[in-house]
């Protein structure tokens, strides 16, 4: 990705002071929607990382992982704002 960014370079007119007002911020609803998509995807990945729930201990571990997956972005959101 870094090599691609170096080769492609910045957007045309990105650093021109005359065109500064043309580059607006991103859509906040789409940023939030993308965050929820990623967050939902982590529920499949993180608890699934325990590889199986064949015992009660493994199921408890997957539950703790799911709770951590829930609490981490919540705390991050509170810290950011």
N, C-alpha and C positions, 0 to 999 in steps of 0.2 A: 504494500500500500504506500509506503514511503517513497519507493522508487517511482511509482505511478504518479504520485502527487508532485514529485520533483520534475518529472518529464512533462506533465500536463501544465503545471504552473498555476498561478492564480487566475480567477475569472477575468475575462476581458473587461477592462474599465474598473476593476475592483478598487484600485488604489488611486484613481483619478479624483481629485477634490471636487471637480465640477459635477461628477456623477455620484457623489457621496449619498445623496438622498434617495437614489434609485434602489439601493440595497437595504431593504427593510429586514426586520427580524423574522424569525420563523413563526409558523402558526402554533400557538400555544396548545390548542386542542389536539393537533396532530402529535405534538411532543408528548402530551399526557397519554394519548392513545397508544403510541409506540412504547412508552414506558410500561403501560399495563400489559401489552403483548409480550414484552420481554419478561416481565415479572411472572406472568402466567406460564411461560415456557420454562422458567426456572423450577416451577413445581414439578415438572416431569423429570428434569435433569437432577436436581439436588436430592430429593428423596429416592429417586431411582438409582442414585450412586451407591446406595447400600447393597445393590445387586439382587437382593431377594429378601422376602419377609417370611422365611420358613420357620422362624422361632419368634417367641414373644419378645425376646431381647432385640432382635433385628427390627421388628415392627415398632418397638419403642424408639429405637434409634432413628428410624425413618420419620416418626412423628416429631421428634426433637428437631430433626433437620428441616421439616416443613415449618415448624414454629419459627426457627431461625430465619428461614426464607421469608416469612411474613414480617417479622419484627425488624429485620435489617433495613429494608427500604423505608419502613415507617419512621424509624429513628433518623435515617438519613434525610428524609423529607422534613422532619421537624428541625433538624440542625441547620439545614440550608436556609430555611425561612425563619 
